[in-house]
Amino acid sequence: MRNIFLIVSFLCLFLLSVACQDQAKDKNEQGEKMPTYERIKDLQEVRVSKIQKEDYKIFNKAKEIEIFKNMLKNASKEKYDSGKYDYDIKILFDKKGDERGLYMAKVKNKIVLKYIGDSTDTYIVNSNDSKDAITLIEKK
């Protein structure tokens, strides 16, 4: 009887520790900055097109770049399945062609960003920066 009690106790402790580790991992992932966060200061140009189209709108003026820098700087990692994306975005960091591609979805009053490629991580942009970016994209 005592052995059964010890086995059950250890099993409960093990399950509890695994559950706590998973919760801590989820909390650490929430709010994490985008991988390009360190490079935002080098941002030179942003190209935006409707998904799967080649007619890019080019943004390279100081005020335009600042809006995209704020959008990228304030985006934080959050699990979200937007289902479909509205825009392809190319972010150019220098004149040598160093760029990153993103998918962008407008969801209610926020933007959801996802890197093009293997990544499944999504990043949510706050409503103020989302509004500024969407207004800029749609007016041009």
N, C-alpha and C positions, 0 to 999 in steps of 0.2 A: 504494500500500500504506500509506503514511504517512497519507494522508487518511482511509482506512478506519479505521485505528487511532485517530485523533483523534475521528472521529465516534462510534465505539463507546465510547471513553473518556468523552466528554461525555454520551452516552446513559446510561451506567452511573451517572455522578455525578448526573444529573438524577433518575433513578429512585430512587437512594439518598436524595437530599434529600427527595423527595416522601414516601417511606416513613417517614422520621424525623419529618416534620411531622405525619403522621397519628398516629404513636405518641404524640407530645407532646400532641396535641389530646385523644386518648383518656385520657391520664394526667391532664390538667387537668380533664376532665369528671368523672372518678372522684373521689368524696369531696366534691364541691361541695355546699354547703348549699342548702336549699330557698329559693325566692324570698321566702317570707314570714318568713324567719329574723329579719329586722330588726324585724318587727312582733310577735314572740312575746310580748314584755313587755306588749302591749296586749290580749292574749287575755282575753275576758270570758266566753265560753260556747262549749261544743262540743255539737253535736247529732249523734247517730249512729243510723242505721237499717240494717236489712238492705237489701241492694241492691234498688233499685226499689220500696221500701215507703215509706209515709208516716208510720209510727208511730215517730217519733224519741224516743230516750232523751236527756234533757237533762242535761248536766253543767255545773254552775256553782258548785259549792262549791270553796273554796280548794285542798283536797287533790286533788280531781278535776282541776282546771285545771292544777295543778302536774304531774300525770302526763302530761297532753297536751302541756304546754310542753316537758317533757323529751323526749317522743317526737319532737316536731317539731324541737327544737333539735339532737338527736343523729342525725337522719336525714341520710343522705348520698347523693348522686346515684350511681346505679349502674344500668347497663343490666340490665333483668330483664323477662322476659315472663311474667307470672303467669297469663296466659290468662283467668282470670275473677277478679272482685273480690267480696268478701263483704259489704262495708259501704259506704254513702254517709256521708260526714262533712261537716258544715257547721261551719266555724270562724268565730265572730263576734268581731270585734276591738273593736267599740264598740257603744254603744246606738243608734247611728244606722242600723244595719243593714249596716255594712261587713263583708262575709263572703267566704270562699273555700270552694270545694267540693273535696273529695278523694274518690277511691276508695281503699279499703283492702282488702288481701288478707292473709290469714293463710297464710304459707308456712313449713312446718316450725315452727321456733321464732322466726321473725322476721316482721315486718310489711313489706309493700310498699305504698308510697303513690304515687298518681298524681293530679295535678290534673285535675279535670273540665274538659273543653273541648278545646282544640287541642293541648295539650302531650302529647308522647309520652315525656317524661322520667319516670323512676321513681326513687324514693328508698327506701332500705332502712334500717330502724330496727334498732338492735342488739338482741340477744336479751333483755337485762335490761329495757330500756324497753318492748320488745314485750310481754313477759310482764306487766308492770304494766298496760299499756293494755288488753290482752285480758282480763285478770282483771277490771278495772274495768267494761269494756263488758258482759261476760257475766254479771256478778253482779247488775247493775241490772235 
